Amino acid sequence: MQHAVEADDLHVRRGRTTILRGATCRIATGRCTAIVGANGSGKTTLTRALTGHALITSGSARVLGETIGRTDIRALRQRISIVNPTTATAHHHVSGAVVDEDLTSRDAVLTGFYGTVGLYEDPDDAQRQRADQVLEEVGLGRRRDLCFALLSTGEQRRCLIARALVHRPELLILDEPTAGLDPAARETVLATIEGVIDGDDPPTVLIITHHIEELAESTGDVLLMKDGRFIATGPPGEVLTDAHLSEAFGCAVTVHRRGGRFWLEAHPRPWRRLLDKSR
């Protein structure tokens, strides 16, 4: 099996704080893999390390056949797309945002060719056709001329996925892709992700989440994180168990499975003890 990502004994330290503590994993090429863990478990730092945004203290990582620290990271990033809804939009081009909300949906997608917040280039006909194609694929073909700011939150997420796909990346990273969405919008975004995975020549898809409810049915592997390392890896049915998730989240939970999807139920009795621990 070919691997899009190979991480071995990764450590990331910031001052006296160790964030990653020997994280080791393999992520298969052309499949959907999920990294699941509580807030602060190291998920985001791991993805930042894999994309060259966080300095690796020790260990090694290979992404799309390139060794981080020994390759042109700018060229590697052109082969990767990241969707992070928490830094999605900006008015007047605020630093750190992904796209200017005053753009039309089509122009917002076109910025994906250039990795810019605004559309400062003049796209050619092939690029415009590709933008229209991916907007159709995510169900926004009729909204292409609408201002991005006027899209619903769920539509904005799908537009960002289209933006991420427009240049045909080899690795697509979805960081909390349905955070803050209502149930209908969440399911529409998940259906969009399923469409990407089931499409022709799909990219490797990596979903980062602490909500197992937002895992696509086509998720092939789950990597469960706690305290900067993986505590369980494998198929969803083997990793997403009551025991594993209770350990990962630090409270008693029950996992329900229906039709290839998973739901987590936290037991109410430990809530008082959790509050007492935090004091």
Order of alpha helices (4+ residues) and beta strands (2+ residues): beta-beta-beta-alpha-beta-beta-alpha-beta-beta-beta-alpha-alpha-alpha-beta-alpha-beta-beta-beta-alpha-alpha-beta-beta-alpha
